[in-house]
């Protein structure tokens, strides 16, 4: 079986700014779809791991194959995670400027 590429990421906002980002859920989803149309994103309120001051980006690394079994996806290139995290920071900076 050929491994699949990751197509979905789970995003957890920084703890200190969580509520503000959660309230912007729809705008954030629209922004991410525009930046990364090849991926799907799911925003969660708290991450099981990570830093409190930055976004946590977790790739969904498994898929169910035609055989009905769970298989691992190909590892995500580090630069993909960096690009997503930077896009999230840019969204937050742009959103903060719009509120002032």
Secondary structure, DSSP 8 states (H G I E B T S, - for coil): -------EEEEE--GGGHHHHHHTHHHHHHHHHHH-TT-EEEEES--SSS-SSS-EEEE--EEE-TTS-EEE-----HHHHHHHHHHHHHHHHHHHHHH-
